[in-house]
Amino acid sequence: MILDPQEMVEAERQLIEGGVNPESLMDEAGLGIANAVSQFFPQPGTLFVFVGHGHNGGDALVAARHLKARGWITELKFATSINNLKPLTSKKLHEFEQEPARPNRLYDSGQKLPLISIDGLLGIGASGDLRPGYLELAMEINSLRDNYHAVTFSLDIPSGLDGKSGNAYEGAVVADFTLTIAYPKTGLLRDHSINYVGRLVLINLPNIYPLPGQGDHDAFLINSFSLGGFLNKSLHDAHKGINGHVGIIGGNQGMIGASVLSGIAALKGGAGLVTIIAREDMYSLIASISPPEIMIVPVKSYTEVNEMPLDTIAIGPGLGKGEWDSEVLELLTSEIRPLIIDADALNLLARNNPSELQNAPGPRLLTPHPGEMKRLDPEGDGTRRERAESFAKKTSSTVLLKGARTIIASDSATQPSAYNSTGNPGMSSAGVGDTLTGLCAALVARGLKVFDAACLGSWINGRAAEIAIFDGNESIQSLTASDLPKQYGKCFNDLEKSAF
């Protein structure tokens, strides 16, 4: 569910009028914020905390107290005189000051430690231009980010961003992470707000409920809480046969790596068996670069797939186009098994009639990037969500529209659309979509519904990119598609731990 700011304010008011102490909500939110910061930066460093006069500033001070106790060197910066702080925020300042600092033994080690800004200036109730004091500190936050590579965490919403429209006022904070409380807000999910919001993290406050009739129930944010229960524990007598057999059609001349990337992702995503279906002239090349766990089957024609014992088929990674187009098109429209359709298989549909998928006998997951979406649906318009939802209905398929905020839409009238929360700009490189295709195919082969597999696959692929950078040795610039499947194991573990 998604709330606009006023609905969130009313939900909080209802809870407090029902007898809940607002201080307990602030303490719970502040601890969640501190835990989110610690997940992405487990090693303490230097923390600048920018504090407004209201309860957003109080949330920041609670988080700062917890992080101070974990070894962060913390400096507070106030947008107003501390005499003007709201009473509860003033109390949290006193508690912060009473918290003893914990020494960080790595400060003298020469190791580079993180530099973080927490934007606790303004919450979702603020609107309009940033006022004096707030504007200067917002500009200081952005300067730390631009000139000193500080990482910015905004609380609930970046200060200076309108919580409903997503429009940015002059000097608005540019966040790397936005830690939104209880529910995502409408402004955070607008297409034009992504460069201010960054990675969207939900701080779960399970006791807050919207009033009846409020909230957008037709969409939700994918996170570890919404994914709970998607994966069941494996039985002790599990074997490769019950974990599903994925077939991958692609890997033609000049693009054999795409099919192998998909195959590796399917393996690391839990498939029991993975087979790349290779045309005879490509067989030896694909076999030469594939890991030993992947089977390679040469075929004269892709129609031979009809006789193969596969549970799910991924079509498109490195497929290219050629004399096999008619064979692939027939599979796309008539194959009874679930299909994950990507890359050149999407382009093949675009050159023909995508609406023919309406009569396909099995479930279809389409995974276009924005350029492919434009070719598939040149007359489509509206927001990214509207385009994905419209095309899902036109094709009777599930549509996973890739991008900085991946959106998943179903043709089912009862299935809300989903926004993915994970990922980073390092994923904007060749092959990342191929890993997502293989991963989703594995999840479907293991028994997940196509929509659920798309949600889980998007979250895992994006989380893998985060882990490769925050826990590994990669950077936004160096991250490659091959790095992602190596981190899937940690992602599955994170899911069990309800990571952000």
C-alpha positions in Angstrom: 0.0 0.0 0.0 1.1 3.6 -0.7 -0.1 6.6 1.3 -0.1 10.3 0.5 1.4 12.4 3.3 -1.9 13.6 4.7 -3.1 10.1 5.0 0.0 9.1 6.9 -0.4 12.1 9.3 -4.0 11.0 9.9 -3.0 7.4 10.5 -0.4 8.5 13.1 -3.0 10.8 14.7 -5.5 7.9 15.0 -2.9 5.7 16.7 -2.0 8.4 19.2 -5.6 9.2 20.0 -6.1 5.5 20.6 -3.6 5.7 23.5 -0.2 5.0 21.9 2.6 7.1 23.2 4.2 9.2 20.4 7.5 8.7 22.1 7.3 5.0 21.6 6.7 5.5 17.9 9.7 7.8 17.7 11.9 5.4 19.6 10.8 2.5 17.3 11.4 4.6 14.1 14.8 5.8 15.3 16.0 2.3 16.1 14.8 1.1 12.7 16.7 4.0 11.0 19.9 3.1 13.0 19.6 -0.5 12.0 19.2 0.4 8.3 22.3 2.6 8.4 24.2 -0.3 10.1 23.1 -2.8 7.5 24.6 -0.8 4.7 27.6 0.5 6.7 28.4 -2.1 9.4 31.7 -0.5 10.1 31.2 2.8 12.1 32.6 6.0 10.7 31.8 9.7 10.9 28.2 10.8 11.1 26.7 14.3 10.5 23.2 14.6 11.8 21.1 17.5 10.5 18.3 18.2 12.9 15.0 20.1 12.3 12.8 21.5 15.1 10.1 18.9 14.7 9.6 15.1 15.1 11.6 14.3 12.0 14.6 15.8 13.9 13.6 13.7 16.9 13.7 10.5 14.8 17.2 11.6 13.7 18.4 12.1 17.2 17.1 8.7 18.4 19.0 7.1 15.4 22.1 9.2 16.2 22.1 7.9 19.8 22.0 4.3 18.8 24.8 4.9 16.2 26.9 6.8 18.7 26.6 3.8 21.0 27.9 1.6 18.1 31.0 3.6 17.6 30.1 6.4 15.2 31.7 9.7 15.7 28.7 12.0 15.6 28.2 15.7 15.1 24.9 17.4 15.3 23.8 20.4 13.1 20.6 22.3 14.0 18.4 24.2 11.6 17.1 26.3 14.4 18.0 27.2 18.0 17.7 24.2 20.3 15.4 26.3 22.4 12.9 26.1 19.5 12.9 22.3 19.4 9.6 20.6 20.0 9.4 19.1 23.5 9.8 15.5 22.5 12.6 16.3 20.1 14.3 18.3 22.9 14.0 15.2 25.1 15.7 13.1 22.5 18.5 15.6 22.3 19.1 15.2 26.0 19.1 11.4 25.7 21.7 11.7 22.9 23.9 13.9 25.0 23.7 11.4 27.9 24.7 8.5 25.7 28.4 7.7 26.3 30.5 7.6 23.1 31.9 4.2 22.2 35.5 4.3 20.9 36.2 3.1 17.4 39.5 1.2 17.3 39.8 1.5 13.5 40.1 5.3 13.5 43.9 5.1 13.9 44.3 2.1 11.6 44.6 4.1 8.3 41.5 2.3 7.0 39.0 4.5 5.1 35.9 4.8 7.1 32.4 5.8 5.9 31.2 9.4 6.0 27.4 9.7 6.3 24.9 12.5 6.6 21.5 12.0 8.1 18.9 14.4 6.8 16.4 14.9 9.7 15.4 18.4 8.7 11.9 18.1 7.5 9.2 15.4 7.3 6.3 14.6 5.1 4.2 17.5 6.5 6.4 20.2 5.1 5.7 21.8 1.8 6.9 24.8 -0.2 10.3 26.4 -0.4 12.9 25.6 2.2 13.0 28.3 4.8 16.2 30.1 6.0 18.2 27.8 8.2 16.8 24.8 6.5 17.9 25.8 3.0 21.5 26.4 4.2 21.7 23.0 5.9 20.2 21.2 2.9 22.8 22.8 0.7 25.5 21.7 3.2 24.2 18.1 3.0 24.4 18.2 -0.8 27.9 19.8 -0.6 29.2 17.0 1.6 27.8 14.5 -0.9 29.2 16.2 -3.9 32.6 17.3 -2.6 33.4 14.7 0.1 31.6 11.6 -1.2 29.4 11.6 1.9 26.4 9.2 1.7 23.1 10.8 2.5 20.3 9.1 4.4 17.0 11.1 4.3 14.4 10.3 7.0 10.9 9.7 5.6 11.5 12.1 2.7 14.4 14.2 1.3 14.0 17.7 2.8 12.7 20.0 0.1 10.8 17.2 -1.8 7.0 17.4 -1.9 5.7 14.3 -0.3 2.7 14.1 -2.6 3.8 15.4 -6.0 7.5 14.4 -5.8 8.4 17.8 -7.1 11.7 19.3 -5.7 12.0 22.8 -4.4 15.2 24.8 -4.7 18.0 23.3 -2.7 16.2 20.0 -2.0 18.4 17.3 -0.5 19.7 14.7 -2.9 19.5 11.4 -1.0 21.4 8.2 -1.6 18.9 6.4 0.7 15.4 7.5 1.8 14.3 5.7 4.9 10.5 6.1 4.7 8.5 5.3 7.8 5.7 2.7 7.9 4.5 3.2 4.3 6.0 4.5 1.1 4.6 8.0 0.2 3.2 8.9 -3.2 5.9 11.5 -3.9 8.7 9.0 -3.4 7.5 6.8 -6.2 6.9 9.5 -8.9 9.1 8.8 -11.9 10.7 12.2 -11.7 11.7 11.9 -8.0 14.1 9.0 -8.3 17.3 11.1 -8.4 16.3 12.8 -5.1 15.0 9.6 -3.4 17.7 7.1 -4.3 17.4 3.7 -2.7 14.0 3.5 -1.0 14.0 1.7 2.4 10.9 1.0 4.4 11.2 1.3 8.2 8.5 -1.1 9.3 6.1 0.2 12.0 3.5 -2.6 12.1 1.0 -0.8 14.4 0.2 2.1 12.1 -2.8 1.5 9.9 -4.4 3.9 7.4 -8.0 5.0 8.0 -10.7 3.0 6.1 -10.8 4.0 2.4 -7.4 5.7 2.4 -4.2 4.6 0.7 -3.5 3.3 -2.8 -4.2 -0.4 -2.4 -3.3 -1.1 -6.1 0.4 -0.9 -5.6 3.0 -1.8 -3.0 6.8 -1.6 -2.3 8.8 -4.9 -2.7 10.9 -5.5 0.4 11.7 -8.3 2.7 8.5 -7.9 4.6 6.3 -8.1 1.5 8.3 -11.1 0.3 7.8 -13.0 3.5 6.5 -16.5 2.9 7.5 -16.6 -0.8 10.1 -19.2 -0.1 9.4 -22.4 1.9 12.2 -24.3 3.7 13.5 -27.2 1.6 12.5 -30.7 2.6 15.2 -33.0 3.8 14.5 -35.4 0.9 14.7 -32.6 -1.7 16.5 -33.5 -5.0 17.3 -31.7 -8.2 14.1 -33.1 -9.9 11.8 -31.2 -7.5 13.8 -28.0 -7.7 12.9 -27.5 -11.3 14.5 -27.7 -14.8 15.2 -24.4 -16.6 15.8 -24.2 -20.3 17.4 -21.2 -21.9 17.1 -20.3 -25.6 19.6 -17.8 -26.8 23.4 -17.3 -27.2 23.8 -16.9 -30.9 26.8 -15.4 -32.7 28.5 -12.6 -30.8 26.2 -12.9 -27.8 26.9 -16.3 -26.3 27.8 -14.8 -22.9 24.2 -13.7 -22.4 22.9 -17.2 -22.3 25.7 -18.3 -20.0 25.0 -15.4 -17.6 21.4 -16.4 -17.5 22.3 -20.0 -16.9 24.6 -19.2 -14.0 21.9 -16.9 -12.4 19.4 -19.8 -12.7 21.8 -22.1 -11.0 22.5 -19.7 -8.2 18.8 -18.9 -8.0 18.1 -22.5 -6.9 17.2 -24.4 -10.1 17.8 -28.1 -9.9 18.8 -28.4 -13.5 19.8 -25.8 -16.1 20.1 -26.5 -19.8 21.2 -24.0 -22.5 19.5 -24.9 -25.8 22.2 -24.0 -28.4 22.0 -24.1 -32.1 24.5 -26.6 -33.5 26.9 -24.0 -34.8 27.1 -22.3 -31.4 27.3 -25.4 -29.3 31.1 -25.7 -28.9 31.5 -22.0 -28.2 28.9 -21.9 -25.5 30.2 -25.1 -24.0 33.7 -23.7 -23.8 32.7 -20.8 -21.5 29.9 -22.5 -19.4 30.5 -23.8 -15.9 30.3 -27.6 -15.6 26.9 -27.6 -13.8 25.2 -26.2 -16.9 24.1 -28.7 -19.6 24.4 -27.6 -23.2 22.1 -29.3 -25.7 22.6 -28.7 -29.5 19.6 -28.5 -31.7 18.9 -28.1 -35.4 15.7 -26.3 -34.7 14.2 -24.7 -31.6 11.1 -26.8 -32.2 13.0 -29.6 -30.5 12.3 -27.8 -27.2 8.7 -29.2 -27.4 10.1 -32.7 -26.5 12.4 -31.6 -23.7 11.5 -32.2 -20.0 11.7 -28.5 -18.9 9.6 -26.8 -16.2 10.3 -23.2 -17.3 11.9 -21.7 -20.4 13.8 -18.4 -20.7 13.9 -17.0 -24.2 15.9 -14.2 -25.5 19.3 -13.7 -23.9 21.7 -13.3 -26.8 19.1 -14.7 -29.2 19.7 -12.3 -32.1 17.6 -12.7 -35.2 17.8 -15.1 -38.1 16.1 -18.0 -39.8 14.9 -19.2 -36.4 12.5 -16.3 -35.8 9.4 -18.2 -36.9 10.3 -21.1 -34.6 10.7 -18.8 -31.6 7.6 -16.8 -32.4 5.6 -20.1 -32.4 7.0 -21.0 -29.0 6.2 -17.6 -27.6 2.5 -17.9 -28.5 1.8 -21.6 -28.2 4.1 -23.1 -25.5 2.1 -24.3 -22.6 4.9 -24.0 -20.0 5.8 -20.7 -18.3 8.1 -18.5 -20.4 10.4 -15.7 -19.3 10.7 -13.5 -22.3 13.6 -11.0 -22.6 15.9 -9.2 -25.0 15.7 -10.3 -28.6 12.6 -12.4 -27.9 10.9 -9.1 -26.9 12.2 -7.4 -30.1 10.8 -10.3 -32.1 7.4 -9.7 -30.5 7.7 -6.0 -31.3 8.3 -6.8 -35.0 5.2 -8.9 -35.0 2.1 -8.5 -32.8 2.6 -8.6 -29.1 -1.1 -8.9 -28.4 -1.0 -12.5 -29.8 0.2 -13.4 -26.3 -3.3 -12.9 -25.1 -4.2 -16.4 -26.3 -1.0 -18.0 -25.0 -1.8 -21.2 -23.1 0.8 -20.7 -20.3 1.9 -17.8 -18.1 4.3 -15.3 -19.6 6.7 -12.9 -17.9 8.0 -10.0 -20.1 11.1 -8.2 -18.9 11.6 -5.2 -21.1 13.9 -2.2 -20.4 12.5 1.2 -21.4 13.8 1.0 -24.9 12.3 -2.4 -25.5 9.1 -1.2 -23.9 8.9 1.6 -26.4 9.3 -0.8 -29.3 6.7 -3.2 -27.9 4.1 -0.5 -27.2 5.0 2.6 -29.3 1.6 4.2 -28.7 1.7 3.7 -24.9 2.0 6.7 -22.6 1.6 7.8 -19.0 3.9 7.0 -16.1 6.1 3.9 -16.0 3.5 2.2 -13.8 0.7 3.1 -16.1 2.6 1.8 -19.1 3.5 -1.5 -17.4 -0.1 -2.0 -16.3 -1.6 -1.2 -19.7 0.8 -3.5 -21.5 0.2 -6.4 -19.1 -3.5 -6.2 -19.9 -2.9 -5.9 -23.7 -0.8 -9.1 -23.6 -2.4 -11.0 -20.7 1.0 -11.3 -19.2 3.1 -10.2 -16.2 5.3 -7.2 -17.2 8.5 -6.4 -15.4 9.5 -3.0 -16.6 13.2 -2.6 -15.7 14.8 0.7 -14.7 15.9 2.7 -11.7 12.6 1.8 -9.9 11.6 -1.5 -11.5 7.8 -1.9 -11.8 5.9 -5.2 -12.0 2.4 -5.4 -13.2 -0.1 -8.2 -13.7 -3.0 -8.7 -16.0 -5.0 -9.8 -13.0 -7.5 -7.2 -11.7 -6.9 -8.3 -8.2 -3.1 -8.2 -8.2 -1.6 -4.9 -7.1 1.4 -3.6 -9.0 4.8 -3.7 -7.3 7.7 -1.2 -7.1 11.1 -2.8 -6.4 13.2 -1.1 -3.7 16.7 -2.5 -4.2 19.5 -1.8 -6.6 22.0 1.0 -7.5 23.4 2.7 -10.6 26.1 0.1 -10.9 23.5 -2.2 -12.5 23.3 0.0 -15.6 25.7 -2.3 -17.6 25.4 -5.1 -20.1 24.2 -8.5 -18.9 22.4 -7.5 -15.8 19.0 -8.1 -17.4 20.3 -11.6 -18.5 21.0 -12.5 -14.8 17.5 -11.3 -13.9 15.9 -13.5 -16.6 17.8 -16.6 -15.4 17.0 -15.9 -11.7 13.3 -15.4 -12.4 13.2 -18.6 -14.5 14.7 -20.5 -11.6 12.2 -19.2 -9.1 9.3 -20.1 -11.4 10.8 -23.6 -11.9 10.9 -24.0 -8.2 7.1 -23.4 -8.0 6.6 -19.7 -7.6 3.9 -17.9 -9.5 5.2 -15.7 -12.3 4.3 -12.5 -10.6 5.9 -13.6 -7.3 9.0 -14.7 -9.0 9.3 -11.3 -10.7 9.0 -9.5 -7.4 11.5 -11.8 -5.6 13.9 -11.9 -8.6 14.0 -8.1 -8.8 14.6 -7.7 -5.1 17.4 -10.3 -5.1 19.2 -9.0 -8.2 19.1 -5.5 -6.9 20.2 -6.5 -3.4 23.1 -8.5 -5.0 24.3 -5.3 -6.6 24.2 -3.6 -3.2 26.1 -6.4 -1.4 28.8 -6.5 -4.1 29.5 -2.8 -3.4 28.9 -2.5 0.3 30.2 -5.9 1.5 32.5 -6.7 -1.4 35.2 -5.0 -3.4 33.2 -3.5 -6.2 32.1 0.1 -7.0 29.4 1.7 -9.0 31.9 2.0 -11.8 33.3 -1.5 -11.7 30.2 -3.6 -11.0 29.4 -6.2 -13.8 26.6 -8.6 -14.3 28.9 -11.5 -13.4 29.3 -10.1 -9.9 25.6 -10.5 -9.1 25.0 -14.3 -9.0 27.9 -14.6 -6.7 25.9 -12.7 -4.1 22.6 -14.5 -4.4 23.3 -16.7 -1.4 23.7 -13.7 0.9 20.5 -12.2 -0.6 18.5 -15.3 0.3 20.0 -15.2 3.8 19.1 -11.5 4.0 15.5 -12.4 3.1 15.3 -14.7 6.0 16.7 -12.1 8.3 14.2 -9.5 7.0 16.9 -7.2 5.8 16.0 -3.7 4.5 
